[in-house]
Amino acid sequence: MNKQIFGAQMSLRCCGPTFPARAAGPCWQLYVAMTGLVSEWPTYTWPTSTEIPTACQRREALTELGFVLAEDAEWEWTEHTGPDYHPHPAQVLLLGAVKVRPLEGGAA
């Protein structure tokens, strides 16, 4: 069994992400933090929506990226305000994080 553990995070991109492709509006984006360039991290972007992806949708996205939840891992949620340099008024941001491991045999 693969013992590598990585951190997966997801957040609502209020203006839409610019990577891997520009989105028209707010959408949730999930990525797995790894070594190397951020632009090379496995990333999944849901269609434009502010609704939090369900646990099942998050699991499916992780599987598509080639990962599963690590043993006994649970999503942890934190709130913080957006950065001062952001062009919108200050808002509360919700971030989700969970420990993941590579799927045996890679992506589905």
C-alpha positions in Angstrom: 0.0 0.0 0.0 1.2 3.5 -0.8 2.1 5.4 2.4 2.5 8.8 0.8 0.2 11.4 2.4 -0.6 14.8 0.9 -2.9 17.6 1.8 -5.9 18.4 -0.4 -7.6 21.8 -0.1 -10.6 23.4 -1.6 -11.9 26.9 -1.6 -14.4 29.1 -3.4 -12.7 31.2 -6.0 -14.9 34.3 -6.0 -13.7 35.6 -9.3 -13.2 32.2 -10.8 -9.9 30.5 -11.2 -7.3 31.4 -13.8 -5.8 27.9 -13.7 -6.2 25.4 -15.3 -8.6 27.6 -17.3 -10.4 30.9 -16.7 -13.9 30.5 -15.3 -16.7 33.0 -15.8 -17.6 33.4 -12.1 -17.3 32.0 -8.7 -16.6 28.3 -8.4 -15.1 25.8 -6.0 -11.6 24.5 -6.8 -9.8 21.5 -5.2 -6.1 20.9 -5.4 -3.5 18.5 -3.9 -0.5 20.2 -2.6 2.7 18.5 -3.7 6.3 19.3 -4.3 7.1 21.2 -7.5 5.4 24.1 -9.2 1.9 25.1 -8.0 0.8 25.1 -11.7 1.7 21.3 -11.8 -0.4 20.3 -8.8 -3.4 18.1 -9.5 -6.4 20.5 -9.6 -10.2 20.0 -10.1 -12.6 22.9 -10.7 -16.3 22.5 -10.4 -18.7 24.5 -12.8 -19.5 28.0 -11.8 -21.5 27.9 -8.5 -21.2 29.0 -4.9 -22.7 25.8 -3.5 -20.2 23.7 -1.5 -19.6 20.4 -3.4 -21.0 17.4 -1.5 -18.8 14.8 0.2 -19.6 12.5 -2.7 -18.7 15.2 -5.3 -15.4 15.8 -3.5 -14.6 12.1 -3.4 -15.3 11.8 -7.1 -13.0 14.8 -7.9 -10.2 13.3 -5.8 -10.6 10.0 -7.6 -10.4 11.8 -10.9 -7.2 13.4 -9.7 -5.8 10.0 -8.7 -6.3 10.2 -4.9 -8.5 8.9 -2.1 -8.9 10.1 1.5 -6.2 8.8 3.8 -7.2 6.4 6.5 -9.4 8.0 9.2 -9.2 11.4 7.4 -12.1 13.8 7.7 -12.6 17.2 6.0 -11.7 20.1 8.3 -13.2 23.6 7.6 -11.8 27.0 8.6 -13.0 30.5 8.0 -10.9 33.6 7.4 -11.2 37.0 5.7 -10.0 37.6 2.2 -6.7 39.4 1.6 -6.6 43.2 1.8 -5.4 43.4 -1.8 -8.4 41.7 -3.2 -10.6 44.0 -5.2 -13.9 43.1 -3.4 -15.1 44.1 0.0 -13.7 41.9 2.9 -15.6 38.7 3.1 -15.4 35.4 5.0 -13.7 32.6 3.1 -14.4 29.0 3.8 -11.6 26.6 3.2 -11.7 22.8 3.4 -8.7 20.5 3.9 -8.2 16.8 4.2 -5.3 14.3 4.1 -5.2 12.1 0.9 -3.1 9.4 -0.5 -2.5 8.3 -4.1 -4.8 5.7 -5.5 -3.3 2.3 -6.0 -2.6 2.2 -9.8 -3.2 5.9 -10.4 -6.1 7.9 -11.6 -9.4 6.3 -12.6 
